[in-house]
Amino acid sequence: MYHFFGLGLDYKPILHKQLFEMLYFSQGSFTHTDLYEMPVYLRTFYYRELSKQLKTEKDAMDKGSNSNNTGRPNIPSWAKSSKE
């Protein structure tokens, strides 16, 4: 048990989960060292912005997939035979 006013033992897994998610979903925009040494308020800001962006992209993909759902596969014009 620690006897100083620091972060609890439960913080480390939370920190490393956040670092992993930011490294994975930012597609190389950050390095592990960048994120680990970044001030907490900046890392939190970037984490929230990245989460918002991913949610926006997911919503756009969901909206697009729902509007084109005709029950038939979407065959590109170059792949269709000339008899159609």
Protein Blocks (a to p, Z undefined) as FASTA:
>chain_A
ZZbdcddfklmmmmmmmmmmmmmmnnopacfklmmmpcfklmmmmmmmmmmmmmmmmmmm
mmmmmmmmnopacddfklpcfkZZ
